[in-house]
Amino acid sequence: MTRSEFITKHRNLFWYTPDEQLPNISDSLIVEVILNDGTLDDFRELIDTLGAKHVADVFFAATGRQKANYYPEIYHFFSLVLQKYA
């Protein structure tokens, strides 16, 4: 699955983004939305699409306000998962 197919499949999670802006969504926003609001199946598809290392790099690169966008329990859980498996 390509990045654009992934975004289209999960369009309901990006409801606030206008259709013409969908191709411009950053990887950091995709990771944030999927981890905060997606299911574990969505997370698996994200790993298959972007790669575990890239998802981990994007996730751990979040600092300050970007890091605060993750729910605390989500950040804790996925920091453990990505540290172990990515």
N, C-alpha and C positions, 0 to 999 in steps of 0.2 A: 504494500500500500504506500502510495506517495504521500508527501506532506499535505498537499492540497486535497487529496481524497480523504485523508484523516480529518482535516478541518471540516470538510463538507459533511462527512458522516456524523460528526459531533457538533453540527451547526447549532443545536439547541443550547449548548453550553456557551456559545458565543453570540447569544441573542442580541446583545447590546451593540454589536459591531455591524455597521452597514455592510451590505453585500459587496460593494466595490472595495472595501477595506480588508476583506478576508485574506487576500494574498499577501498583505503587508503585516499580518500578525507575527509578532516575534516569537522565537522559540521559548523565551522566558515566560511569555504570557500563556502559551500553550501548556507548558509544564505546570504553571501555577493553577490554571483553570482545571486541568485534568486531575491534579492531585487534590485540590480543594473540593471539587464538585463532581468529579467523575467516579466511576466504579472501579473495582480492581481489574475488571476486564478491559476497561478503557486504559488503565495504566499499562496492562500487558500489551495492548495495541500500540500505545505510545512508545514503549520500549522496542517493539518490533519495527516501528516506523523510524524513530530518530536514533535508536541505539542506546544501550544502557549507559555507556560511558558519557555520551553527549548529554543525556538527561541528568546524570549525576553532576556533570560539570556545570550545567545551567542551574541546577538546584542549589549547589553549594556556592555558586558565584553570587547568589542573592545576599545582599547586605542591607543594613539599615531599614529603610521603608519597604523595600522589596521583600525582605525577609519577614517583615511584620505582616505582609499580605497573606501569608500562610497561617491557617489556624494552628495554634500551639501543638495540639495533639497530632495534627497531620504532619507538621514539621518534624516532630520527634520521631514518629513512626517511620516516615520515609527517609529520615537521616540514618536511622538504623538499617533499614532495608538497602539503601543505596550504598552505604559504607561496606556492607557485607557482600553484596552481589555485583556491584558495578566496578 
